[in-house]
Amino acid sequence: MITSTSNAKVKRLVNLRKKRRARDAEGVFLTEGLRMFQEVQESELKELYVTERFYEKEKKLVDEKCRAGRCGIEVFSETVMEYVSDTRHPQGVLCVVRQRNGDGWEGILEGRKSGKAASCPLILLLDNLQDPGNLGTIFRTGEAAGVTGILMSRDCVDVYNPKVIRSTMGSIFRLPFWYAEDLPAAVREMKAQGICTYAARLNGTCVYDEPDYRKPSAFFIGNEGNGLREDIAELADCYLKIPMAGSVESLNAAIAAAVLMFEAVRQRRH
Amino acid sequence: MITSTSNAKVKRLVNLRKKRRARDAEGVFLTEGLRMFQEVQESELKELYVTERFYEKEKKLVDEKCRAGRCGIEVFSETVMEYVSDTRHPQGVLCVVRQRNGDGWEGILEGRKSGKAASCPLILLLDNLQDPGNLGTIFRTGEAAGVTGILMSRDCVDVYNPKVIRSTMGSIFRLPFWYAEDLPAAVREMKAQGICTYAARLNGTCVYDEPDYRKPSAFFIGNEGNGLREDIAELADCYLKIPMAGSVESLNAAIAAAVLMFEAVRQRRH
């Protein structure tokens, strides 16, 4: 059992939690809690850290998963677990999970990694989204709405940030995503494949429930403060607006994404 | 200028930031930042604290507002402002604002405090909502969607919590709300007034876009982990479900509220 916070393994984990560069260098990320532990596929699980209390409670699950994934178990004292953890009251289980390097163009066109392929692409494009909670919520909402994948600019917040991971509630493992090195090029490719592109903009001219989203569609969502960058927005076929009452200047990015996605799904259901 | 964090005024402000009881005892709450300062009505502004830098930059605005509101100005050093503030990089302005004691039944039925009365009630009922970010986002989204008011159980997170205030983006000043001492009684009153009541539930039977929300309507949203309590849910006329793809167990509370509210608004626009 590791009981000292100055242990080298502990220091490495804290580094992985805090720094995108450290995560990318090792090609891993961290997940915490029972729920996420249950969601991790054995093939993606690299290392497992538990408290004694957690191990005693979930021995069967832990042993099975580690045997299947051929991954070792290390026991942390409660103090060390709290030190490493991103949450105030950790549940006593922390996984080091292999990153997947994005699912590429095919992935986000075709939908869920497991289960049946989507019949019609529904893509969410995120340009310079910065808030981890927003990104995580967008993953969770996107999976629920049935989007086929999420395309992101390189400068979006890291999908492997612990706060993003936590707020995806597991969708990170299931919803295809892709960081495009050249986002305008990816958008041009998208359009060449016959996907209609819709930019959510405050100066939009088309009310969001007017277009026909039963065709292959992509929604563009911009940065929380500044919206979409011009070079991306100008590639869109249509500027959407979500009519707003009151004196509200804009909707939260995750809320705007949800309203658009669920309108598309509503149309596809009818 | 106050430069010491052990100053009694500073301690009181920290207390007001941290404790609901302290806020309720004085009947006030705190807002931070230029944007919120601009939104506060003079009659609601009780005290103002600024850094020298902020004062120099916004002298005209500050002087006008304080003269109109007959409220004094106190200058804080940057260090003291950071100490008092809820944010890491405070903008240099902090207001002590009078609480309004909720807007009562009339308020949430009739809509915005200023501007034209809503033609048809659209109410959001929140039962034991606990996440400050969710509550703030629901206020912001609710104003944008044009709901007439928000009805809350007494044990919802405090609307005057600094995180709630910040994420309302000013909607807290504009959208009527009411904490009901007896929520079931309030629901019965609502129904007696001819308002159709819809509970968002995972076991809902009615797809959320089927009912006619052009009639007076109320949506019930429950706690993040546990959903609606039985005694509230069973009073609803109809259990709504939002169809979900993938393996998502539930939507975030603010997202679910947004999907329902914007469906109601969509119907009312057509």
Interface residues (C-beta under 8 A of the other chain):
Chain A: R112 G115 G133 T137 R140 T141 E143 A144 A145 G146 S167 M169 G170 S171 R174 L175 V207 D209 I242 P243 M244 A245 G246 S247 V248 E249 L251 N252 A254 I255 A258 V259 F262 E263 V265 R266 R269
Chain B: R112 G115 G133 T137 R140 T141 E143 A144 A145 G146 S167 M169 G170 S171 R174 L175 V207 D209 I242 P243 M244 A245 G246 S247 V248 E249 L251 N252 A254 I255 A258 V259 F262 E263 V265 R266 R269
